[in-house]
Amino acid sequence: MMEVIDSLEVGSMVEVMGHPPMYGYIRWIGFLPHQHDRMKPIAGIEMEEETKAGTDGTFGKQRLFACAPRKAFFCYLNKCKKDSRFKETNNSGPQYFGSMESPDIVGDISPPSLIEDARGQSGINKGIQGHHNSCYLDATLFSMFAYNLGFDFLLYRPVKPDDIPHYQEVQKVLKESIVNPLRRNNFVRADKIMKLRELLDRLGTVKGMMDEEKDPEEFLQSLLQHILKADPFITLSSGQESFLYQLFIEKDERLVMPVTQQLFELSFLQSDIKLDQVPPCLILQMPRFGKDYKMYRRIVPSLYLDITDVLSSSTRECAVCGDLAKYECKDCYRQFGDSLGSIVFCEVCSKKIHANIKRSTHKPRHIPVPEGYDHFVAEQRAYGREVTLEREIMELTAVVCIQTSHYVSFVKCGSGKNKPWVFFDSMADRRGGNNNGYNIPEITPCPDLETWFTDEQQRKILGIEDDKQLPQNLRRLLCDSYICFYQSATALLFK
């Protein structure tokens, strides 16, 4: 008869006895081939940290489960006990979130730098611990602050005369109780998030922040606009200002699996608006409404977003000859290409194109060019010198996804090419019951994320009709994306 050790089972969080002890959770229990002692079961454990004797879930030539390399450890089950860090307690407080420490940290803490391998950031009890419908907030905060500086100006703006009386308290909780511990210790306990939720509920315009299901945009609007009174990130040519831009579009049936670049340009084209300036942060909400309606079944997040053609004042090249463009014609969309770069022309090409009777009703608009710039370009090219018109490119730093009312996020560990990505879930597992238990957050490496979006891979994905046949994280990213975070390194320098 198999020995039962301290009620341990698959999924149990355990401590492997030793000096020092090692921690992980049981992925497999059973007997190995050729094992003679059938009274002593073996445990296959996915460890929090890599071990010298670790594997990827194989023992010998047999695969027993799958995990990251050097994180699978096999030992007798009787060498394990329940993780002492999570022992039950008679905590007299209203809610117990486990024994993991999460102290406030004062000072200025930058995101971890030089992350070349996301495995060092990954594991259970990493990230922000979720509690009572907090996943919308956990996923958003992790996306904004874990590995990037793009929103740090919110932590440092001095108090102004028109700020709310509790401005500094909110800023202090955000910085010292959440952002700093997240960056230094890679863990924020749920009671620290509850402090922020209580302030948001009491001081903001959105009620129910303590326990109700909310959306990321409700949280962002409450925190950024009503409480911290930050300057809007986005200024439109219509005069509107906002922190988030929702992609309102009429569905184009020709787009089977659009990328955000296409939807972004289409939204600005159909709305007939422009960006007045380069935003330091661009938060794009996908064309969907909550968890129920999605305009497109799959959307590919563009790793880099070119916003040059939606800026009200930017130098652009003629789609025909490459000279400095001076006219834009939205009526020409899809006649010479399917991007906004295909509808801008120099004066000569614009006249030729619109001399055609089929385009006689088109109404090209003049593109403002900095005074003297056209003469500068003409002069340089007359001398045979190449003039490159710079493009404004923003970098994807995070994607928040939703499936069945639960928010998770994919986050890039830093800025620049070849930086690793991770997947974060604030409620990946649970310890204890519904009434007196607590959630276990987890960070998982996504080493292949950027390769998913190559042209070759996209062709393969299009050949897979059933979404359920896609790898789990790829399916989440394509089918469940809700908000994409983009940053401009140049604009952030002036923020």
PAGUKE-40634 format. One record per residue (C-alpha): residue in three letters; x, y, z; residue number from 1. Coordinates in steps of 0.1 Angstrom, whole numbers. Layout:
N
SITE   type    east   north      up   seq
SITE    ala       X       Y       Z   NUM
...
***
This chain:
495
SITE   type    east   north      up   seq
SITE    met       0       0       0     1
SITE    met      14      34      -9     2
SITE    glu      24      55      20     3
SITE    val       6      89      24     4
SITE    ile      30     115      37     5
SITE    asp      14     144      55     6
SITE    ser     -16     145      30     7
SITE    leu       8     154       2     8
SITE    glu      -6     151     -33     9
SITE    val       0     165     -68    10
SITE    gly      -3     203     -65    11
SITE    ser      10     204     -29    12
SITE    met      35     231     -21    13
SITE    val      64     214      -4    14
SITE    glu      97     218      13    15
SITE    val     124     192       4    16
SITE    met     143     186      37    17
SITE    gly     179     195      36    18
SITE    his     204     222      45    19
SITE    pro     193     246      32    20
SITE    pro     158     233      23    21
SITE    met     145     236     -12    22
SITE    tyr     110     247     -22    23
SITE    gly      86     238     -50    24
SITE    tyr      53     220     -58    25
SITE    ile      46     184     -66    26
SITE    arg      39     177    -103    27
SITE    trp      40     139    -102    28
SITE    ile      38     111     -77    29
SITE    gly      44      74     -85    30
SITE    phe      70      47     -89    31
SITE    leu     100      48    -113    32
SITE    pro     107      19    -137    33
SITE    his     127      -9    -121    34
SITE    gln     120       5     -86    35
SITE    his     121     -24     -62    36
SITE    asp     107      -7     -31    37
SITE    arg      70      -3     -39    38
SITE    met      63      12      -4    39
SITE    lys      82      44     -10    40
SITE    pro      67      65     -37    41
SITE    ile      87      91     -56    42
SITE    ala      78     128     -59    43
SITE    gly      85     148     -90    44
SITE    ile      88     184     -79    45
SITE    glu      90     216     -99    46
SITE    met     114     237     -79    47
SITE    glu     112     275     -74    48
SITE    glu     149     278     -83    49
SITE    glu     171     258    -107    50
SITE    thr     191     230     -91    51
SITE    lys     223     213    -103    52
SITE    ala     206     179    -104    53
SITE    gly     175     194    -120    54
SITE    thr     159     183    -153    55
SITE    asp     131     195    -175    56
SITE    gly     107     169    -161    57
SITE    thr     124     138    -174    58
SITE    phe     139     110    -153    59
SITE    gly     164      91    -174    60
SITE    lys     148      88    -208    61
SITE    gln     112      90    -195    62
SITE    arg      92     122    -194    63
SITE    leu      71     124    -163    64
SITE    phe      60     161    -166    65
SITE    ala      72     192    -184    66
SITE    cys      88     223    -169    67
SITE    ala     117     247    -174    68
SITE    pro     152     231    -177    69
SITE    arg     170     223    -144    70
SITE    lys     138     229    -123    71
SITE    ala     125     193    -120    72
SITE    phe     138     174     -90    73
SITE    phe     130     138     -80    74
SITE    cys     132     124     -45    75
SITE    tyr     113     101     -21    76
SITE    leu      80     115     -11    77
SITE    asn      89     110      26    78
SITE    lys     118     135      21    79
SITE    cys      91     162      16    80
SITE    lys      69     181      39    81
SITE    lys      44     209      36    82
SITE    asp      60     242      28    83
SITE    ser      67     257      62    84
SITE    arg      64     292      48    85
SITE    phe      27     286      43    86
SITE    lys      17     268      75    87
SITE    glu     -18     274      87    88
SITE    thr     -21     300     114    89
SITE    asn     -45     312     139    90
SITE    asn     -41     347     126    91
SITE    ser     -66     369     143    92
SITE    gly     -68     394     115    93
SITE    pro     -96     396      91    94
SITE    gln     -76     379      63    95
SITE    tyr     -44     359      61    96
SITE    phe     -23     360      29    97
SITE    gly       4     336      39    98
SITE    ser      37     341      57    99
SITE    met      57     355      28   100
SITE    glu      71     389      39   101
SITE    ser      63     420      19   102
SITE    pro      78     449      37   103
SITE    asp      74     485      25   104
SITE    ile     106     498       9   105
SITE    val     115     535       8   106
SITE    gly     138     552     -17   107
SITE    asp     141     550     -54   108
SITE    ile     141     515     -69   109
SITE    ser     147     510    -106   110
SITE    pro     134     479    -124   111
SITE    pro     159     449    -125   112
SITE    ser     184     456    -152   113
SITE    leu     202     433    -177   114
SITE    ile     177     406    -176   115
SITE    glu     189     382    -203   116
SITE    asp     171     351    -191   117
SITE    ala     135     353    -177   118
SITE    arg     139     321    -157   119
SITE    gly     156     341    -130   120
SITE    gln     124     361    -126   121
SITE    ser     100     332    -128   122
SITE    gly      84     308    -103   123
SITE    ile      56     306     -78   124
SITE    asn      51     333     -52   125
SITE    lys      65     358     -77   126
SITE    gly      48     390     -88   127
SITE    ile      17     405     -72   128
SITE    gln      -6     383     -51   129
SITE    gly     -42     385     -61   130
SITE    his     -72     386     -39   131
SITE    his    -110     390     -43   132
SITE    asn    -114     400     -79   133
SITE    ser     -81     420     -80   134
SITE    cys     -67     404    -112   135
SITE    tyr     -76     435    -133   136
SITE    leu     -55     457    -111   137
SITE    asp     -27     431    -105   138
SITE    ala     -21     425    -142   139
SITE    thr     -22     462    -150   140
SITE    leu       2     473    -123   141
SITE    phe      26     445    -131   142
SITE    ser      25     455    -168   143
SITE    met      32     492    -159   144
SITE    phe      59     489    -133   145
SITE    ala      76     455    -130   146
SITE    tyr     103     459    -157   147
SITE    asn      99     493    -172   148
SITE    leu     103     530    -163   149
SITE    gly      76     543    -185   150
SITE    phe      52     552    -158   151
SITE    asp      77     562    -131   152
SITE    phe      68     598    -134   153
SITE    leu      37     590    -115   154
SITE    leu      58     581     -85   155
SITE    tyr      78     613     -84   156
SITE    arg      55     642     -93   157
SITE    pro      55     667     -64   158
SITE    val      22     677     -48   159
SITE    lys       4     706     -65   160
SITE    pro     -21     731     -50   161
SITE    asp     -51     715     -68   162
SITE    asp     -42     679     -58   163
SITE    ile     -66     660     -35   164
SITE    pro     -57     660       2   165
SITE    his     -47     623       1   166
SITE    tyr     -25     626     -30   167
SITE    gln       8     620     -12   168
SITE    glu      -7     590       7   169
SITE    val     -18     573     -25   170
SITE    gln      16     580     -42   171
SITE    lys      34     566     -11   172
SITE    val      14     534     -11   173
SITE    leu      19     529     -48   174
SITE    lys      56     535     -47   175
SITE    glu      67     521     -13   176
SITE    ser      42     493      -7   177
SITE    ile      39     480     -43   178
SITE    val      64     492     -70   179
SITE    asn      95     492     -48   180
SITE    pro      89     457     -33   181
SITE    leu      79     443     -67   182
SITE    arg     112     455     -82   183
SITE    arg     135     445     -54   184
SITE    asn     118     413     -40   185
SITE    asn      97     403     -70   186
SITE    phe      67     398     -46   187
SITE    val      39     420     -34   188
SITE    arg      15     405      -8   189
SITE    ala     -23     411     -14   190
SITE    asp     -28     432      18   191
SITE    lys      -5     458       2   192
SITE    ile     -27     459     -29   193
SITE    met     -58     461      -6   194
SITE    lys     -44     494       8   195
SITE    leu     -44     509     -26   196
SITE    arg     -78     495     -34   197
SITE    glu     -92     510      -3   198
SITE    leu     -79     544     -12   199
SITE    leu     -92     541     -48   200
SITE    asp    -126     531     -35   201
SITE    arg    -128     559     -10   202
SITE    leu    -112     587     -31   203
SITE    gly    -120     579     -67   204
SITE    thr    -152     581     -88   205
SITE    val    -154     543     -94   206
SITE    lys    -170     525     -65   207
SITE    gly    -167     488     -57   208
SITE    met    -129     488     -61   209
SITE    met    -125     467     -28   210
SITE    asp    -143     436     -40   211
SITE    glu    -162     439     -73   212
SITE    glu    -150     428    -108   213
SITE    lys    -137     458    -127   214
SITE    asp    -118     465    -160   215
SITE    pro     -83     479    -163   216
SITE    glu     -96     510    -180   217
SITE    glu    -118     518    -149   218
SITE    phe     -87     514    -126   219
SITE    leu     -65     536    -149   220
SITE    gln     -91     563    -152   221
SITE    ser     -97     564    -114   222
SITE    leu     -60     564    -105   223
SITE    leu     -45     586    -133   224
SITE    gln     -73     611    -139   225
SITE    his     -92     615    -107   226
SITE    ile     -66     608     -79   227
SITE    leu     -31     614     -93   228
SITE    lys     -43     640    -118   229
SITE    ala     -16     631    -143   230
SITE    asp     -12     649    -176   231
SITE    pro     -30     629    -203   232
SITE    phe      -7     608    -224   233
SITE    ile     -27     613    -256   234
SITE    thr     -36     646    -273   235
SITE    leu     -58     643    -304   236
SITE    ser     -62     668    -333   237
SITE    ser     -99     669    -323   238
SITE    gly     -89     686    -290   239
SITE    gln     -96     655    -269   240
SITE    glu     -71     643    -243   241
SITE    ser     -70     608    -227   242
SITE    phe     -49     582    -210   243
SITE    leu     -61     553    -232   244
SITE    tyr     -71     550    -268   245
SITE    gln     -98     525    -277   246
SITE    leu     -97     512    -312   247
SITE    phe    -131     521    -326   248
SITE    ile    -134     508    -361   249
SITE    glu    -158     494    -386   250
SITE    lys    -150     458    -392   251
SITE    asp    -130     451    -423   252
SITE    glu    -139     416    -434   253
SITE    arg    -107     413    -454   254
SITE    leu     -86     412    -422   255
SITE    val     -85     376    -411   256
SITE    met     -59     379    -384   257
SITE    pro     -51     416    -382   258
SITE    val     -21     431    -364   259
SITE    thr     -25     461    -340   260
SITE    gln      -6     482    -365   261
SITE    gln     -34     477    -391   262
SITE    leu     -62     483    -366   263
SITE    phe     -44     514    -351   264
SITE    glu     -41     530    -386   265
SITE    leu     -76     520    -396   266
SITE    ser     -91     536    -364   267
SITE    phe     -74     569    -371   268
SITE    leu     -83     568    -408   269
SITE    gln    -120     561    -401   270
SITE    ser    -122     586    -373   271
SITE    asp    -104     612    -394   272
SITE    ile     -82     623    -365   273
SITE    lys     -45     626    -358   274
SITE    leu     -21     626    -328   275
SITE    asp     -10     661    -320   276
SITE    gln      23     648    -305   277
SITE    val      42     616    -298   278
SITE    pro      28     601    -266   279
SITE    pro      53     589    -240   280
SITE    cys      30     559    -233   281
SITE    leu       3     546    -256   282
SITE    ile     -23     523    -240   283
SITE    leu     -44     507    -267   284
SITE    gln     -77     490    -260   285
SITE    met     -85     463    -285   286
SITE    pro    -118     464    -304   287
SITE    arg    -138     443    -280   288
SITE    phe    -162     449    -252   289
SITE    gly    -156     431    -219   290
SITE    lys    -153     393    -220   291
SITE    asp    -182     386    -244   292
SITE    tyr    -178     405    -277   293
SITE    lys    -146     404    -299   294
SITE    met    -146     421    -333   295
SITE    tyr    -118     398    -345   296
SITE    arg    -113     362    -332   297
SITE    arg     -75     367    -333   298
SITE    ile     -53     398    -331   299
SITE    val     -16     398    -334   300
SITE    pro       1     424    -311   301
SITE    ser      26     444    -332   302
SITE    leu      60     443    -314   303
SITE    tyr      67     477    -327   304
SITE    leu      41     503    -336   305
SITE    asp      49     529    -363   306
SITE    ile      29     561    -354   307
SITE    thr      45     584    -380   308
SITE    asp      15     584    -403   309
SITE    val     -10     593    -376   310
SITE    leu       9     623    -363   311
SITE    ser      -5     657    -373   312
SITE    ser      30     671    -380   313
SITE    ser      56     646    -393   314
SITE    thr      78     645    -423   315
SITE    arg      68     616    -446   316
SITE    glu      79     602    -479   317
SITE    cys      58     602    -511   318
SITE    ala      44     567    -516   319
SITE    val      53     568    -553   320
SITE    cys      87     585    -557   321
SITE    gly     100     587    -522   322
SITE    asp     103     625    -522   323
SITE    leu      91     647    -494   324
SITE    ala      53     642    -491   325
SITE    lys      31     673    -491   326
SITE    tyr      -4     658    -496   327
SITE    glu     -24     631    -479   328
SITE    cys     -55     616    -495   329
SITE    lys     -76     593    -474   330
SITE    asp     -98     585    -505   331
SITE    cys     -68     568    -520   332
SITE    tyr     -67     542    -491   333
SITE    arg     -62     507    -505   334
SITE    gln     -56     519    -541   335
SITE    phe     -18     519    -538   336
SITE    gly     -14     498    -506   337
SITE    asp     -31     490    -473   338
SITE    ser     -12     513    -450   339
SITE    leu     -14     550    -443   340
SITE    gly      20     553    -458   341
SITE    ser       4     546    -492   342
SITE    ile     -18     577    -492   343
SITE    val       8     604    -490   344
SITE    phe      23     621    -521   345
SITE    cys      47     648    -532   346
SITE    glu      31     677    -551   347
SITE    val      40     663    -586   348
SITE    cys      28     627    -579   349
SITE    ser      -4     640    -562   350
SITE    lys     -13     660    -594   351
SITE    lys      -6     630    -616   352
SITE    ile     -26     606    -595   353
SITE    his     -56     629    -591   354
SITE    ala     -56     638    -628   355
SITE    asn     -72     604    -634   356
SITE    ile    -109     608    -638   357
SITE    lys    -115     579    -614   358
SITE    arg    -100     601    -586   359
SITE    ser    -114     634    -597   360
SITE    thr    -136     636    -566   361
SITE    his    -108     629    -542   362
SITE    lys     -99     656    -517   363
SITE    pro     -62     655    -509   364
SITE    arg     -51     675    -479   365
SITE    his     -20     695    -475   366
SITE    ile       6     681    -450   367
SITE    pro      23     708    -429   368
SITE    val      60     707    -434   369
SITE    pro      85     726    -411   370
SITE    glu      94     759    -427   371
SITE    gly     124     755    -450   372
SITE    tyr     126     717    -446   373
SITE    asp     115     710    -482   374
SITE    his     143     733    -495   375
SITE    phe     168     716    -472   376
SITE    val     158     681    -485   377
SITE    ala     159     693    -522   378
SITE    glu     193     709    -517   379
SITE    gln     208     678    -500   380
SITE    arg     195     655    -527   381
SITE    ala     208     678    -554   382
SITE    tyr     243     672    -540   383
SITE    gly     236     635    -540   384
SITE    arg     233     633    -502   385
SITE    glu     208     608    -488   386
SITE    val     182     623    -465   387
SITE    thr     164     598    -443   388
SITE    leu     131     609    -429   389
SITE    glu     129     595    -394   390
SITE    arg     100     573    -384   391
SITE    glu      84     575    -349   392
SITE    ile      84     539    -336   393
SITE    met      69     528    -303   394
SITE    glu      78     496    -285   395
SITE    leu      54     470    -271   396
SITE    thr      61     464    -234   397
SITE    ala      31     445    -222   398
SITE    val      -2     429    -232   399
SITE    val     -31     425    -207   400
SITE    cys     -54     396    -216   401
SITE    ile     -88     385    -204   402
SITE    gln    -105     351    -205   403
SITE    thr    -137     343    -185   404
SITE    ser    -134     374    -164   405
SITE    his     -98     367    -153   406
SITE    tyr     -70     391    -163   407
SITE    val     -34     380    -169   408
SITE    ser      -5     397    -186   409
SITE    phe      25     392    -209   410
SITE    val      53     416    -200   411
SITE    lys      87     424    -216   412
SITE    cys     116     424    -192   413
SITE    gly     132     457    -202   414
SITE    ser     134     478    -234   415
SITE    gly     151     469    -267   416
SITE    lys     155     439    -290   417
SITE    asn     160     404    -277   418
SITE    lys     147     411    -242   419
SITE    pro     129     382    -227   420
SITE    trp      91     380    -220   421
SITE    val      72     366    -191   422
SITE    phe      36     355    -184   423
SITE    phe      21     367    -151   424
SITE    asp     -10     354    -133   425
SITE    ser     -17     368     -98   426
SITE    met     -40     339     -90   427
SITE    ala     -22     310    -107   428
SITE    asp     -29     286     -77   429
SITE    arg     -46     287     -43   430
SITE    arg     -37     276      -8   431
SITE    gly     -66     266      15   432
SITE    gly    -103     270      10   433
SITE    asn    -124     297      -4   434
SITE    asn    -131     314      29   435
SITE    asn     -97     312      47   436
SITE    gly     -73     305      18   437
SITE    tyr     -51     328      -3   438
SITE    asn     -39     329     -39   439
SITE    ile      -4     320     -52   440
SITE    pro       9     343     -79   441
SITE    glu      33     329    -106   442
SITE    ile      56     343    -133   443
SITE    thr      64     320    -162   444
SITE    pro      91     325    -189   445
SITE    cys      79     330    -225   446
SITE    pro     112     325    -244   447
SITE    asp      96     321    -278   448
SITE    leu      71     350    -277   449
SITE    glu      88     372    -303   450
SITE    thr      93     343    -327   451
SITE    trp      55     337    -327   452
SITE    phe      50     368    -348   453
SITE    thr      74     362    -376   454
SITE    asp      58     359    -411   455
SITE    glu      65     322    -412   456
SITE    gln      49     315    -379   457
SITE    gln      19     336    -388   458
SITE    arg      13     315    -419   459
SITE    lys      14     284    -397   460
SITE    ile     -10     299    -373   461
SITE    leu     -35     308    -400   462
SITE    gly     -34     271    -410   463
SITE    ile     -47     262    -375   464
SITE    glu     -84     268    -376   465
SITE    asp     -93     255    -341   466
SITE    asp     -80     279    -314   467
SITE    lys     -78     251    -290   468
SITE    gln     -50     235    -311   469
SITE    leu     -28     265    -305   470
SITE    pro      -2     264    -276   471
SITE    gln     -19     278    -245   472
SITE    asn       0     310    -241   473
SITE    leu      -1     318    -278   474
SITE    arg     -38     313    -277   475
SITE    arg     -41     336    -248   476
SITE    leu     -21     363    -266   477
SITE    leu     -39     361    -299   478
SITE    cys     -75     354    -288   479
SITE    asp     -77     372    -254   480
SITE    ser     -56     404    -258   481
SITE    tyr     -74     433    -242   482
SITE    ile     -49     461    -237   483
SITE    cys     -15     467    -253   484
SITE    phe      11     490    -237   485
SITE    tyr      35     509    -260   486
SITE    gln      63     533    -250   487
SITE    ser      84     559    -268   488
SITE    ala     119     560    -254   489
SITE    thr     124     595    -270   490
SITE    ala      92     610    -256   491
SITE    leu      98     596    -222   492
SITE    leu     131     616    -220   493
SITE    phe     110     648    -219   494
SITE    lys      83     635    -195   495
***
